[in-house]
Amino acid sequence: MPEADRRVPVLIVGGGLAGLTTAMLLAWRGIQSILVERHVDTAVHPRARGVHLRSMELLRVAGLEQEFLAADGEAFDNGVTIAIGESVMAPEFRTIASGRPFDTSDLSPATYSRAGQDRVERILRRRAAQLGADIRFSTELVSFGDDGNGILAVIRDRRSQALTRIRADYMVAADGHSGRIRAALGIGTHGHGTLSHNVSILFETDLGQINKSRGFTLYYLQNPKFTGMFVNTDVSNRASISLEYDPAKESAADYTVERCVELVRAALGIENAEVEVLSVNPWEAYSWVADRFVKGRILLIGDAVHTMPPTGGLGGQTAIQDGYDVAWKLALVLNGHADSALLETYETERKPVAELTVTRQTANYIERMRPDRTDLDSSKIDVDIVHVAMGYRYRSPAILLEEPDDGALTEDPYQPTGRPGTRAPHVVLERDGKALSILDLIGPAFLLLVGSDGDAWAKSAAQASDKVHVPVVVYRIGQDLIDKGNQWTFRYGVSSSGCVLLRPDGYIAWRSRGPQNSPGAILEDVLDRVTCRVIAQNTR
């Protein structure tokens, strides 16, 4: 096929965390995509920090965990300090976290990485290319249209100015908060809008007296002269501060190198610190969510549909998880294993998560940085950051909910219930003499976990899978997997004769607490419904 008329299943616009995650995980599932990004390279500034547990659970399926941990850098060997103060060296107004990181081994098999966005994006890009994704930086979207049968788009190489016409089955808009696709589709937003104008200063100095443990250090600065943040990076003696400014009184151009040096000294609380300014970048903090996440054959992800202040570390994580969600659903649809209605559940499931996360981080912004902002309301949420990050619940036609449904947006991830619509609880099992978590079994297919007395479910699963053309992998607890701790039935809320169906994202789609008549027919019906071939009253 000539270069002027390329055919591809998925066109991705935007090469940040969301877009690169989508391209990488589509390629991992054998789905070809073209990703275009107008910038010349991935992020050069650390920006969003870390890969949280939930994101790591998802990305480790593609073998990336060790790379992310290696990208932590030497600055994160010991401890965490998160506090509020006038400066880094001043007495703290409030300590949010201090000491060794929390032990999360009961919560997740994954390990938190504190690598900056600049490193994370490079890893995602490299892995996507290795898997066969067509990644094109310095390339922009010129035009697009959805004719109901697919997307016709024109892209331009910004170096050669060459135009290429792309025909795609679907388009993923990951073009950021100021991207043109959402506006072109006529999709509005709701929320506070712009919270603040900021300038970020990346610098190097001797951080020895500030960070003797060489651990992760984050300070929210409530200084008489400015409001901002200090955070060290994954490079020794390199850190950044971000300060708010009033655009009615000044601009980012007013932040000269000399002024930045003085501001860094004030933020550190060290009057004569030797400071080398590496870069100065203006940015805006927003708080809003898009009204729609899906329109026709276009799915919008990441900052294109939700933006939040960086006060909680979940902005980049929400983008990564959006990318994972659209990737597994697109793969099932494109491979003929699910109805296209499954793609509508991306909005149904992820939009409430975005609303919750934006609300939580906006409340953090008020509490930690701007308690004087009486124009903002922080009383709209009473869910803590752990529940938001790890305990969010899904409700959609792709989840067979159980009644009664209490309507709660989250559940305590440390006290899992095994209800459909919740993340699969972390339970350590043994296979071939080696320990692994149930979450380690997540892959491209659905996963059916069957109790030790649930042979009828196991025997029926392969036939049901073949009949409805939905890939299912079956594991029998007590035979394929050994539950030495006797935790799986308790944490999943089933008997030894029950079973649980997990989706490719590790969420519980359906469960049977015990045996039922006609297990084959039941599994066929369940698989049809969780892939949206049959959309009915989704309870059983």
Secondary structure, 3 states (H helix, E strand, C coil): CCCCEEEEEEEEECCCHHHHHHHHHHHHCCCCEEEEECCCCCCCCCCCEEECHHHHHHHHHHCCHHHHHHCCCHHHCCCEEEEEECCCCCCEEEEEEEECCCCCCCCCCCCCEEEEHHHHHHHHHHHHHHCCCEEEECEEEEEEEECCCCEEEEEEECCCCCEEEEEEEEEEECCCCCCHHHHHCCCCEEEEEEEEEEEEEEEECCCCCCCCCCCEEEEEEEECCEEEEEEECCCCCEEEEEEEECCCCCCHHHCCHHHHHHHHHHHHCCCCCCCEEEEEEEEEEEEEEECCCEECCEEECHHHCEECCCCCCCHHHHHHHHHHHHHHHHHHHHCCCCCHHHHHHHHHHHHHHHHHHHHHHHHHHHHHCCCCCCCCCCCCCCCCHHHHHHCECCCCCCCCECCCCCCCCECCCCCCCCCCCCECCCCEEEECCEEEEHHHHCCCCEEEEECCCCHHHHHHHHHHHHHHCCCEEEEEECCCEECCCCCHHHHHCCCCCCEEEECCCCEEEEEECCCCCCHHHHHHHHHHHHCCCCCCCCEC
